[in-house]
Amino acid sequence: MRDPVGVVHFDAASLDDALHAARQHALLGRLEHDLAAIAVLRRLPETARRQVANARVAAAANAIALRYEVDRVRRALTGLGTRIVLLKGAAYLLADLPPSRGRVSVDLDILVPAADLARVEQTLTGKGWQPKATDGYDQHYYRDWMHEIPPLVHRERQTEVDVHHTIFPPVSGIRIDADALLAEAVPLADGLFVLSPADMVLHAATHLFQEDPSGRLRDLLDLHDLLTLFGQRSGFWDGVIERARRHGLGRPLYYALRYAASLTRTNIPPSVLDRTAAAFAPNVLQRRAMDWLVRAAIITEAPGGTAAGARFARSLLFVRSHCIKMPPAILFGHAVAKLARRARERRAQ
């Protein structure tokens, strides 16, 4: 992905491994786009060309479906007077940003003011979207602890909409300035918005490094794309550091810049890396541990299978993500509830 032209030098087995890994990471469409851009596709074997061509068709179809779903949600909410901010894949697509190339998104994420949340949910459920989570505990989990309401699924199209009121669980203790996210959002056409460049980068960093980064190479490449694009704009680096302080997201920004620079070789000014390290880096033991964990776990499956060390790293990152999201007492109760549910499901089988 760093140097796609090199794929022409792969032997048949290596090329098959590369295409398999790209598919596992939902990157086959992006790889097709990048290979086409440098006129390398025609130099691949026919079977490989067919695979990436199929990915191009799938990505194009997904883009049409996602644009349609955005339009349906926009129309449903017209008249409420609420600000609708597109997040993640929908934002990249509608704002025509580099991470949208060849991308397949499985759901639509939007951010609305917390004060409008009840009206938005009521309107969407009246227009055909139904709660995916009907269990009482799940309702409590989302509504009392998380940064979004329970996912809504359209009864006919089976498309999912995730309605957020902030970008990280409030119960975590991290106090995101959601009003600032909304106030600085960038307008698109038809009354839609996307996050500002700094907030978009921080959201991507938080989504990756405050949660479990295992197998999420695509998310790291999203950060590479965003940092490469926005980093050319005057004042961006100062702005994203200041914004990280405002939202309490200095640590995920530090990790985002550290691993973008080292893994995807993103061009980040050394002074920026030094400033974020001085302001937001953990202690040396945590830093070394994260270096090993991220490098071991971010690739879903290496050719020949997954090593025991990678499985162990993913387990630790999974536990870490939950410890960040929830304080100990809530996390313990949540774990007990999940174990009890699994036991009930096993008995019912």
C-alpha positions as CSV (number, residue, x, y, z in Angstrom):
1,M,0.0,0.0,0.0
2,R,3.0,2.3,0.6
3,D,4.5,1.5,-2.8
4,P,1.9,-0.2,-5.0
5,V,4.1,-0.2,-8.1
6,G,6.2,-2.9,-6.4
7,V,3.3,-5.4,-6.9
8,V,4.5,-6.1,-10.5
9,H,7.6,-7.8,-9.1
10,F,5.7,-10.2,-6.9
11,D,5.7,-13.9,-7.9
12,A,2.3,-15.7,-8.2
13,A,2.2,-16.8,-4.5
14,S,3.2,-13.4,-3.1
15,L,0.6,-11.7,-5.4
16,D,-2.1,-14.0,-4.2
17,D,-1.1,-13.3,-0.5
18,A,-1.2,-9.6,-1.2
19,L,-4.6,-9.7,-2.8
20,H,-5.9,-11.9,0.0
21,A,-4.6,-9.5,2.7
22,A,-6.1,-6.5,0.8
23,R,-9.5,-8.2,0.8
24,Q,-9.2,-9.1,4.5
25,H,-8.6,-5.5,5.3
26,A,-11.3,-4.1,3.0
27,L,-8.5,-2.5,0.9
28,L,-8.9,-4.3,-2.4
29,G,-10.9,-1.4,-3.9
30,R,-8.3,1.1,-2.8
31,L,-5.5,-1.0,-4.2
32,E,-7.3,-1.2,-7.5
33,H,-7.7,2.6,-7.6
34,D,-4.0,3.1,-6.7
35,L,-2.8,0.6,-9.3
36,A,-5.0,2.1,-12.0
37,A,-3.7,5.6,-11.2
38,I,-0.1,4.5,-11.9
39,A,-1.0,2.4,-15.0
40,V,0.1,-0.9,-13.3
41,L,-3.1,-2.9,-13.6
42,R,-2.5,-4.0,-17.2
43,R,0.8,-5.6,-16.0
44,L,-0.9,-8.0,-13.6
45,P,-2.0,-11.5,-14.5
46,E,-5.6,-11.8,-15.8
47,T,-6.9,-13.5,-12.6
48,A,-5.5,-10.7,-10.4
49,R,-7.0,-8.1,-12.8
50,R,-10.4,-9.7,-12.4
51,Q,-10.2,-9.7,-8.7
52,V,-9.4,-6.0,-8.4
53,A,-11.9,-5.2,-11.1
54,N,-14.6,-6.8,-9.1
55,A,-13.5,-4.7,-6.1
56,R,-13.9,-1.6,-8.2
57,V,-17.5,-2.6,-9.2
58,A,-18.4,-3.4,-5.5
59,A,-17.0,0.0,-4.3
60,A,-18.9,1.9,-7.0
61,A,-22.1,0.2,-6.1
62,N,-21.5,0.8,-2.4
63,A,-20.9,4.5,-3.1
64,I,-24.2,4.8,-4.9
65,A,-26.1,3.0,-2.1
66,L,-24.4,5.2,0.6
67,R,-25.2,8.4,-1.2
68,Y,-28.8,7.2,-1.5
69,E,-29.0,6.4,2.2
70,V,-27.5,9.8,3.1
71,D,-30.2,11.4,1.0
72,R,-32.9,9.4,2.6
73,V,-31.8,10.4,6.1
74,R,-31.4,14.0,5.0
75,R,-34.9,14.1,3.6
76,A,-36.3,12.4,6.7
77,L,-34.8,15.0,9.0
78,T,-35.6,18.0,6.9
79,G,-37.7,20.3,8.9
80,L,-36.2,19.5,12.3
81,G,-33.7,22.3,11.9
82,T,-31.0,20.1,13.3
83,R,-27.4,20.1,12.1
84,I,-26.5,16.7,10.5
85,V,-22.8,16.0,10.4
86,L,-21.6,13.0,8.4
87,L,-18.9,10.9,10.0
88,K,-16.3,8.4,8.7
89,G,-17.1,6.7,5.3
90,A,-20.1,8.9,4.4
91,A,-18.0,12.1,5.2
92,Y,-15.1,10.9,3.1
93,L,-17.4,10.1,0.2
94,L,-19.6,13.2,0.2
95,A,-16.6,15.5,0.8
96,D,-14.7,13.7,-1.9
97,L,-11.7,13.0,0.4
98,P,-8.9,10.6,-0.4
99,P,-10.0,7.8,2.0
100,S,-13.2,7.4,-0.1
101,R,-11.3,5.8,-3.0
102,G,-12.3,2.2,-3.5
103,R,-14.0,2.2,-0.1
104,V,-16.9,0.0,1.0
105,S,-18.8,1.3,4.0
106,V,-21.2,-1.0,5.9
107,D,-23.3,1.7,7.7
108,L,-24.0,5.4,7.9
109,D,-22.7,7.4,10.8
110,I,-24.1,10.8,11.7
111,L,-23.5,13.3,14.5
112,V,-26.4,15.5,15.8
113,P,-26.7,17.8,18.8
114,A,-27.5,16.0,22.0
115,A,-30.5,18.3,22.5
116,D,-32.0,17.0,19.2
117,L,-31.3,13.3,19.8
118,A,-34.8,12.4,20.9
119,R,-36.5,14.2,18.0
120,V,-34.1,12.7,15.5
121,E,-34.6,9.2,16.7
122,Q,-38.4,9.6,16.8
123,T,-38.4,11.0,13.2
124,L,-36.2,8.2,11.9
125,T,-38.3,5.5,13.5
126,G,-41.4,7.1,12.0
127,K,-39.7,6.9,8.6
128,G,-38.9,3.2,8.6
129,W,-35.7,2.8,10.7
130,Q,-36.1,0.5,13.7
131,P,-33.9,-0.1,16.7
132,K,-31.4,-2.9,16.2
133,A,-31.0,-3.5,19.9
134,T,-34.3,-4.4,21.7
135,D,-32.8,-6.0,24.8
136,G,-33.2,-3.9,27.9
137,Y,-29.5,-4.1,28.8
138,D,-28.4,-3.1,25.3
139,Q,-30.8,-0.1,25.5
140,H,-29.2,0.9,28.8
141,Y,-25.7,0.3,27.5
142,Y,-26.2,2.7,24.6
143,R,-28.4,5.4,26.2
144,D,-26.6,5.7,29.5
145,W,-23.0,5.0,28.7
146,M,-22.2,5.3,25.0
147,H,-21.7,8.2,22.5
148,E,-24.6,7.0,20.3
149,I,-28.1,5.7,20.5
150,P,-28.8,2.0,19.6
151,P,-28.2,1.5,15.9
152,L,-31.2,1.9,13.6
153,V,-31.9,-0.5,10.7
154,H,-34.3,0.4,7.9
155,R,-37.0,-2.2,7.7
156,E,-37.0,-2.5,3.9
157,R,-33.4,-1.8,2.8
158,Q,-31.7,-3.3,6.0
159,T,-29.3,-0.4,6.0
160,E,-27.9,0.7,9.3
161,V,-27.7,4.3,10.7
162,D,-25.7,5.1,13.8
163,V,-26.8,8.4,15.4
164,H,-24.0,9.9,17.5
165,H,-24.2,12.8,19.9
166,T,-20.4,12.9,20.5
167,I,-17.4,10.9,19.3
168,F,-16.4,8.9,22.4
169,P,-18.3,7.4,25.3
170,P,-19.0,10.1,28.0
171,V,-18.7,7.4,30.7
172,S,-15.0,7.1,29.8
173,G,-14.3,10.4,31.6
174,I,-13.0,12.0,28.4
175,R,-15.0,15.2,27.9
176,I,-15.3,15.8,24.2
177,D,-16.5,19.3,23.4
178,A,-19.4,18.2,21.2
179,D,-20.7,21.8,20.8
180,A,-17.3,22.7,19.3
181,L,-17.5,19.7,16.9
182,L,-20.8,20.9,15.7
183,A,-19.9,24.6,15.6
184,E,-16.7,24.1,13.5
185,A,-18.3,21.6,11.1
186,V,-17.7,22.3,7.4
187,P,-20.9,22.7,5.3
188,L,-21.5,20.6,2.2
189,A,-24.4,20.8,-0.2
190,D,-28.1,20.2,0.9
191,G,-27.5,21.3,4.5
192,L,-25.1,18.5,5.4
193,F,-21.8,19.0,7.2
194,V,-18.6,17.1,7.9
195,L,-16.2,17.6,10.8
196,S,-13.5,20.3,10.5
197,P,-10.1,18.9,9.3
198,A,-8.6,18.9,12.8
199,D,-11.7,17.2,14.3
200,M,-11.9,14.7,11.5
201,V,-8.3,13.6,12.1
202,L,-9.0,13.5,15.9
203,H,-12.1,11.4,15.4
204,A,-10.2,9.0,13.1
205,A,-7.4,8.8,15.7
206,T,-9.8,8.2,18.6
207,H,-11.7,5.6,16.6
208,L,-8.5,3.7,16.0
209,F,-6.3,4.2,19.1
210,Q,-8.9,4.6,22.0
211,E,-10.5,1.5,20.7
212,D,-9.0,-1.8,19.5
213,P,-6.7,-1.2,16.5
214,S,-6.4,-5.0,15.8
215,G,-6.7,-5.7,12.1
216,R,-7.6,-2.1,11.2
217,L,-4.9,-1.2,8.7
218,R,-7.6,0.6,6.6
219,D,-8.2,3.0,9.5
220,L,-4.4,3.8,9.7
221,L,-4.4,4.4,6.0
222,D,-7.4,6.7,6.4
223,L,-5.3,8.7,8.9
224,H,-2.4,8.7,6.4
225,D,-4.6,10.1,3.7
226,L,-6.1,12.8,6.0
227,L,-2.8,13.9,7.4
228,T,-1.2,14.0,4.0
229,L,-4.0,16.2,2.6
230,F,-4.7,18.5,5.6
231,G,-1.0,18.7,6.6
232,Q,-0.4,20.9,3.5
233,R,-2.8,23.5,4.7
234,S,-1.5,26.5,6.6
235,G,-2.1,26.3,10.3
236,F,-3.3,22.7,10.4
237,W,-0.6,21.2,12.7
238,D,-1.0,23.9,15.3
239,G,-4.7,23.7,15.0
240,V,-4.9,19.9,15.5
241,I,-2.7,20.0,18.5
242,E,-4.7,22.8,20.1
243,R,-7.9,20.9,19.2
244,A,-6.6,17.7,20.9
245,R,-6.1,19.7,24.1
246,R,-9.6,21.1,23.9
247,H,-11.2,17.6,23.5
248,G,-8.8,15.7,25.8
249,L,-7.6,13.6,22.9
250,G,-3.9,14.3,23.0
251,R,-3.0,10.6,23.6
252,P,-4.8,9.2,20.5
253,L,-3.3,12.1,18.4
254,Y,0.2,11.2,19.6
255,Y,-0.4,7.5,18.6
256,A,-1.9,8.5,15.3
257,L,1.1,10.6,14.4
258,R,3.6,8.1,15.7
259,Y,2.3,5.1,13.8
260,A,1.4,7.1,10.7
261,A,5.0,8.3,10.5
262,S,6.6,4.9,11.3
263,L,4.2,2.5,9.5
264,T,2.7,4.3,6.6
265,R,5.6,6.8,6.3
266,T,3.3,9.8,6.4
267,N,5.2,13.1,6.0
268,I,4.8,14.7,9.4
269,P,7.1,17.6,10.3
270,P,9.6,16.4,13.0
271,S,8.8,19.5,15.1
272,V,5.1,18.3,15.2
273,L,6.2,14.8,16.3
274,D,8.4,16.3,19.0
275,R,5.6,18.7,20.2
276,T,3.0,15.9,20.5
277,A,5.5,13.6,22.2
278,A,6.4,16.3,24.7
279,A,2.7,17.1,25.4
280,F,0.9,13.8,25.1
281,A,3.3,10.7,25.1
282,P,2.9,8.0,27.8
283,N,5.9,6.8,29.8
284,V,8.6,4.8,28.1
285,L,7.2,1.4,29.2
286,Q,3.7,2.1,27.9
287,R,5.3,3.5,24.7
288,R,7.3,0.3,24.1
289,A,4.4,-1.9,24.9
290,M,2.1,0.0,22.4
291,D,4.8,-0.2,19.7
292,W,4.9,-3.9,20.0
293,L,1.1,-4.4,20.3
294,V,0.2,-2.2,17.4
295,R,2.8,-3.6,15.1
296,A,1.9,-7.2,16.0
297,A,-1.9,-6.7,15.8
298,I,-2.8,-4.2,13.1
299,I,-2.4,-6.7,10.3
300,T,-5.3,-9.1,10.4
301,E,-3.7,-12.2,8.9
302,A,-0.2,-12.7,7.7
303,P,0.5,-15.4,5.0
304,G,0.8,-18.7,6.7
305,G,-1.5,-17.9,9.6
306,T,-1.6,-15.7,12.7
307,A,1.2,-16.2,15.2
308,A,0.5,-16.8,18.9
309,G,2.2,-13.4,19.7
310,A,-0.3,-11.6,17.4
311,R,-3.2,-13.3,19.1
312,F,-1.9,-12.3,22.5
313,A,-1.4,-8.7,21.3
314,R,-5.0,-8.6,20.1
315,S,-6.3,-9.9,23.4
316,L,-4.4,-7.2,25.3
317,L,-5.6,-4.5,23.0
318,F,-9.2,-5.7,23.3
319,V,-8.9,-5.4,27.1
320,R,-7.2,-2.0,26.9
321,S,-9.9,-0.6,24.7
322,H,-12.6,-1.5,27.2
323,C,-10.6,-0.2,30.2
324,I,-10.3,3.1,28.3
325,K,-14.0,3.3,27.5
326,M,-15.4,2.3,30.9
327,P,-14.4,2.9,34.6
328,P,-13.7,-0.3,36.5
329,A,-17.0,-0.7,38.3
330,I,-19.0,-0.2,35.1
331,L,-16.6,-2.5,33.1
332,F,-17.0,-5.2,35.7
333,G,-20.8,-5.1,35.6
334,H,-20.7,-5.0,31.8
335,A,-18.5,-8.1,31.7
336,V,-20.8,-10.0,34.1
337,A,-23.8,-9.0,32.0
338,K,-22.2,-10.2,28.8
339,L,-21.1,-13.5,30.3
340,A,-24.6,-14.1,31.7
341,R,-26.1,-13.4,28.3
342,R,-23.7,-15.9,26.6
343,A,-24.6,-18.5,29.2
344,R,-28.3,-18.0,28.5
345,E,-27.7,-18.3,24.8
346,R,-25.8,-21.6,25.2
347,R,-28.6,-23.0,27.3
348,A,-31.2,-22.0,24.7
349,Q,-29.3,-23.8,21.9
